[in-house]
Amino acid sequence: MASIERMTTLAKEISDKTTVITEYLTSKGLEAASYDVNGLAEFPIPPEDAIPFKARLELAAATRELYDISVGPKQGLRDLAWDSTNNLSLQAIWEFRVAEAVPLDGTISFEELTTKVEALNDGLQIGVLNLRRFLRHAMLNRIFCEPTKNQVAHTRRSRLLLEDEPLKNWAGFMCHDLWPPMANAVNAMKKWPGSEEPTETSFNYAYNQNLPWFDFIQQDQTFSKRYNLAMKAHGGAAGYSVEHVVEGYPWGELGDATVVDMGGNQGYISFAIAEAFPALKFIVQDTVGMRTQETMGTVPPHLADRVKLTTHDFFTPQTEAAKCYFFRMIFHGFANKYCVKILQALIPALRKGSRIVINDGALPEPGTVGYIEERAMRTLDLFMQVTVNAHEREADDWAALFAKADPRYKVNRIWKPERSVMSFIEAEWMGE
């Protein structure tokens, strides 16, 4: 009877959460997201409106669980095993530029669409049969629709593949570039058991090359551009906002101090913090490649006396003495052996009380956060394994990492600011 009770509970929860959302939207004169070609691509509920925002995430989780129960474990496992076909149909649509050939208004026949798509692909013979089966499969994922037999039209989701450049590149990167490495993750583990090397990943295995991930993609301008745009689609979400960095850590407690922004690129994070905390000075360090004439950024004139762009490789001994050393989205890109080296390279410059502040992912304990949030974090964890042999870390993993680097490090606390995707990990140097 427990399963029946759970279904009943979920059905009520779905009804209740839907009511919260629709009443909110109605009170604001807003519409819900829709797959209609002219509908909203996202729900217009900002994180600041916490109750309806949370209700939407809980609604998605509850509907997913009720669907899984309704399908059942056996059918669900069969479906899960061949879900890669979702990537196949999406890859074909992206690769063949189908979205460009479908009119935003009205419909187009499969025959005429095939002619247009083949023309977009230098006369490649795709054929009506193949295009139709890819599209009709994708339509089950609400990518395009068939309002009348043999007539194709856009949905809001397919329209995004036409108009949203970062999201279009996200689809291409995941379905085209990353699909072979995903399929070879286990093979790479068998070839290089227990490896933490960035040149022994499933990406290296799939593409039969021996360069680290970032070195490889930078060789190909098209690949590099697609990756950068894809990351814009991923990192452009509200949960990654610079606002969470500025407001999520008590920078004011540092007082009149210097912060070294490690691997800080062109300094845009330091600029934002410096604007809000005028007592702080920043040294933004990055590699020589980020300080060439072509790549070197400029500091806003009114911050020039407090923010400096300098060159430093964080695997080499640190020479700048500072109150705080800040790392944003650095550690999750390296395996433990290399993260230990980064922390050890800081030691020559550390003084008692120096802080190491990391803004990165911190995996939650299983079941302690909502399904949507946890699934996103677990997926990112696998992504890091596939590309660079790194991983996201739980609280215990962070503590163990600092302890392995040097027992004089003390992890003070780990927390995730409200509405932020990323966490703060603060450690302190207890040596002299």
Secondary structure, DSSP 8 states (H G I E B T S, - for coil): -HHHHHHHHHHHHHHHHHHHHHHHHHHHT---B--STTSBSS----TTSHHHHHHHHHHHHHHHHHHHHHH-HHHHHHHHHTTHHHHHHHHHHHHTTHHHHS-SSS-EEHHHHHHHHHHHTTT----HHHHHHHHHHHHTTTSSEEEETTEEE--HHHHHHHH-HHHHHHHHIIIIISHHHHHTHHHHHHHSTT---TTSSHHHHHHT--S-HHHHHHT-HHHHHHHHHHHHHHHTSGGG-HHHHHHHS-GGGG-S-EEEEET-TTSHHHHHHHHH-TT-EEEEEE-GGGSSTTT-----GGGTTTEEEEE--TTS------SEEEEES-GGGS-HHHHHHHHHHHGGG--TT-EEEEEE--B--TTSS-HHHHHHHHHHHHHHHHHHS----BHHHHHHHHHHH-TTEEEEEEE--TT-SSEEEEEEE---
